[in-house]
Amino acid sequence: MERTLVLLKPDAVQRGLIGEIISRIEKICLKLVGVKMILIDKELAHKHYSAHVGKPFFEDLVDFITSSPVVAMVFEGNNAVDQVRSVMGLTNPLEAASGTIRGDLATSIEFNLIHGSDSIESAENEVRLFFSVQDLVDYSVDVDKWIIES
């Protein structure tokens, strides 16, 4: 079973969109197995955005993600990484399809509400960065037999 990290960024928290965004992800049959609200410190932000070190927007990313609480979550399911990427929509909300989180709710590239891991490898690393093994709950739901391929 595939897992992926989802972060609801400060703008999602401040705008009161936590429930709506979680609901949209749950509706694509992904199961929430870990969730917590945290204040990301600079050290964690630097680790999370390490691929962008040296880029002109790096410090802006760090300043934004540390400006307010975020909701960190782990979702599990078939093709979880790709499914979350699809429901999120493109980074630029002006280019994101209607019906996606960013296409419907985001206001700009800077304020695009949500982060989702971009690959299985990234997901594994990012989940470990934000969650310990004890933070994640393994459980089944009755609907699993209708949505999980054997």
N, C-alpha and C positions, 0 to 999 in steps of 0.2 A: 504494500500500500504506500502510495506516495504522499509526502508531506511538504508543505510550503509555508514560508513565513509571510504574514501580512502585517503591515504597520498602518494604522490609521494615524495620519500625520496631525500636527497641531491644528491645522485649519479644519480638519474633519471634527476634531474634539470641540474646538471653539464654536463651530457652527451647529453643533448638536446633531451630527449626522451618523453617529456611531451605530445606532440601532438600524437605520436604513441600510447602511453599507453591509453590516453583518448579515442582515436579512437577504440582501441580494446574493451574497456568496452562499449562504445556506440553501437558497432556492435552486442553485445549480448542483445540489446533492453533494456538497462537501460538508464534512463533519468537523466541528470545532473541537479540538482536543487540548488546546491550551490558550489561555487568555489572561492578560494582566495590563493594568494601566501603570505606566512608569514615566518618570522624568529622565530622559536620556542625558547623561553628562557628556562633556566634551571628549573624554577618553573613548567611551562607547561609540559616539558619533564618528570619531576618526577611524575606529576599527570598521564600523559599518560602511562608511563611504571611502574606504582605503583605495578602491579602484579609481577614485577621482582626485586623489592627492596630486597637487601641482596644476590642476585645471583652474581656470580663472573663477569658476563658480563654486569651488570647493568650500571656502570659508562661509559663503552665503548658505550652502546646504547645511553646514554644521550649525550656524547661528539659528537657522529656521527650525531644525529638528530638535534643538535644545531649548526652544523658546516657550514651550508649553507641554503638558503631558501628551503622550501618545498611547494608543492602545495596540499592544503587541499580541498577535494571535498566531496560532498554528492551525491550519486546516489540513484535513486528510481526505483522500479519495482517489479514484481513478484519474490519472493525468492532472493531479491537483495544480501543478505549476502552470501548465498551459491553460487550464480552466480559469484560474484566477487572473492570469494575464489577459485572457479574452474578456472577462466581465469587467476588468478595470478599464480597458480601452487605452488608446494611445496616450503617451505622456502629455502631449499638447491637446487640451480639451477642444480646441477649435478643429482639430483633425480627428478627434475621437468620435466613433459612431454613436448615434442616438441609441439609447438603451443601455449604454455602458455607464459605469459609475462616473468616469471623468467626462464623458460626453453629456451626461445629464446634470451633473452636480458641480464639477470643478470650474474654477473661474479663470485660471491662467496656468502656464507651465509651472510657475513657482508655487502656486496654491492648487496642486493637483490631487490633494486629499489622501492618497494611498500609495503604499509601496508593496510590491509583490516580488518575490524571488524570480529571477529571470532564467534559471536553469535548475535542474535537479541538484547539481553540485553546489550551486549558490544556496539553494534552499537548505541543504544539509548544514552548510557552514553558518548560515544566518540563524537557523533554528538554534544551533548550539551557542551562538553568540548571545541570544536573548532568553533562552530557556535551559534549565537543567532537566535531566531525565525525569526527576521527581515532579516537575511542573506539568508534565504531559500525561494525559489520562487516556488509557486504552480501554475502549468500551465498544459495545455493539448496539445498534438500534435495529428495530424490527424491519425498517425499510431497507436495510443493507442488502437483503436477498433480492430486492427489486432493482438495485442500482449498481451493485458491484459485480463485475464479471468474474466468473471462476477461472 
